Amino acid sequence: MRFLADENFNGKLLNGLCVVLPDIDVVRVQDTTMTASSDPELLAWAAEQGRILLTHDIQTIAGYAYDRVRNGLPMPGIIEVRISQGIGATIEELALLIEASTPDEFDNQVRYIPLR
């Protein structure tokens, strides 16, 4: 699976995830030309790249993602992460979700951490 961490994704969380899953393919938005892009632009780019978006944006991004789905546009998935249980527990839960899933299980889906 391939991931895209949005600009505001917690760096400590991302670093910890990379330690737990050393082979994870993740790109940070700030390391691309998509810095400061709107949510719809970011979702379009993630779809073009086949990357599941890692985000803390629980206010707006899901709405734009479901707009893409309704319009028949590709949406490789989103994992919305709330750090409400501490960094270590959040990393464990995120790693478990990633390891126990296949890319097609994220297609057109928004998943949540902590798991609901």
Number of C-alpha atoms within 10 A of each C-alpha: 16 15 21 24 23 21 18 13 18 16 12 12 18 17 13 17 21 16 12 13 15 10 9 16 12 18 16 19 20 13 10 9 8 16 13 12 13 11 17 16 13 19 25 18 16 24 19 12 13 19 23 25 27 26 20 20 16 13 7 10 21 19 14 14 23 17 14 18 16 11 8 10 14 18 26 27 27 25 24 22 23 17 16 10 11 10 17 14 13 21 26 14 18 22 17 12 16 16 12 9 11 11 14 11 12 18 17 19 18 19 18 19 18 16 12 5
